[in-house]
Amino acid sequence: MKKISIVTSCHNEGGNVQDFYDRLTAVLRQFPEYSYEIIVADNCSTDNTRDLLSKISSLDKNFKVIFNSNNFGPIRSGYNAFLSATGDAVVLMSADLQDPPEIIAEFIRRWEEGYPVVTGVKSNSQESLLFSLFRRAYYKLLSGFSDTDHVIQNFTGFGLYDRKFMNAVKQFHDPIPYFRGFVSEIGFRRAEVPFIQPERKHGRSSHNFFTLYSYAITGFVNHSKL
């Protein structure tokens, strides 16, 4: 059987973990022809997240947890989990349910059609208007300065990646990649699946102005002459 890997990172997501698992496995049950693994990297959560992750992993041998020794942030820990996946296809997503698990069914279908990369692109978002305007302005600016053609707009990394993409990624040895530009730079044939990003229902995002600024600057450093 071919395997589908789902990878994510989390920090203090106690209100979302069980729902994340339930919705995810409901999607995977639609594809009994594949085995699966779910890998969650926890960044030293201080709520009940670690207890919930341990409980789920004790009940489902396909649910695997990386308990980080420190909070390495969503980018580094998520990327580490991504590189740890063993599936024929690997889905990278967030654990806060703003990347809807139900979209993965369409990712798998497009992969079956022969696309090595299937990206989830936000057609709309329920985030604040001001934040949305800043995001659009940033993508436009990055595209204007980028050395890489076709930087994907409104894309956060949520998507499905074939094993041959994974093998290519491992040749770059970049501990903190700007993943959105990475996907364009590697350049496999790609399908885009639009989705509406819902509001976060439980908990608070670990991102703040400084983490978002740092990641934005990484995009310019890695993918432009600016």
JOVEN-V487250 format. One line per field, one symbol per residue. burial: I if it has 24 or more other ideal C-beta (glycine too) atoms within 12 Angstrom, else O. A space follows every 10 residues. Layout:
burial = ???
This chain:
burial = OOIIIIIIII IIIIOIIIII IOIIIOIIOO IOOIOIIIII IIIOIOOOII OIIOOIIOOO OIIIIIIIOO OIIIIIIIII IIIIIIIIII IIIIIIIIII IIIIIIIIOI IOOOIIIIII IIOOIOIOOO OOOOIOOIIO OIIOOIOIOO IIIIIIIIII IIIOIIOOIO OOOIOIIIII IIIIIIOIOI IIIOIOIOOI OIIOIIOOOO OOOOIIOIII OIIOOO
